[in-house]
Amino acid sequence: MSINYKMVVFDMAGTTVNEDNLVYKTLKEEINAAGFTLTLDQVLAHGAGKETVNSKIFGER
């Protein structure tokens, strides 16, 4: 059986590549474009550590 993939995405931000918080900087820009005034430190305080937050919500898997 043959599968023709059109795109493959590898999520490596912060795992294998130092992306200098590009994801959180982009998130901050979009949040602020919606009328808020958050700093990068505020976004990092609430956004970083997704694994910990998710494990509290969904439990260990």
C-alpha positions in Angstrom: 0.0 0.0 0.0 1.3 3.4 -0.9 0.4 6.7 0.8 1.0 10.0 -0.9 1.7 12.6 1.8 1.3 16.2 0.9 2.8 17.7 4.0 4.6 16.5 7.1 4.9 18.8 10.2 7.5 18.2 12.9 6.9 20.0 16.2 10.3 20.6 17.6 10.0 24.1 19.0 12.1 24.2 22.2 12.7 20.4 22.1 15.5 20.0 19.6 15.8 23.6 18.4 16.1 26.8 20.4 13.4 28.8 18.6 13.8 31.8 21.0 10.1 31.7 22.1 8.8 32.3 18.6 5.6 30.5 19.3 4.9 32.6 22.4 6.0 35.8 20.7 3.5 35.1 17.9 0.8 34.3 20.4 1.4 37.6 22.2 1.2 39.5 19.0 -2.1 37.9 18.1 -3.6 38.4 21.6 -2.5 42.0 21.6 -3.9 42.5 18.0 -7.3 41.5 19.6 -7.1 44.5 21.9 -5.1 43.2 24.9 -1.8 44.5 26.2 0.1 41.5 27.4 3.9 41.3 27.8 5.9 38.3 26.7 6.6 37.5 30.4 2.8 37.4 31.0 2.2 35.1 28.1 5.1 32.8 29.2 3.8 32.7 32.7 0.4 31.5 31.6 1.4 29.6 28.4 4.6 27.9 29.1 4.5 24.5 30.8 1.6 23.1 28.8 2.5 19.6 29.8 2.0 20.4 33.5 -1.3 22.1 32.9 -2.6 19.4 30.6 -1.7 16.7 33.0 -3.7 18.5 35.8 -6.7 18.7 33.5 -6.5 15.4 31.7 -4.5 13.3 34.1 -1.3 11.5 33.4 -1.3 9.4 30.2 
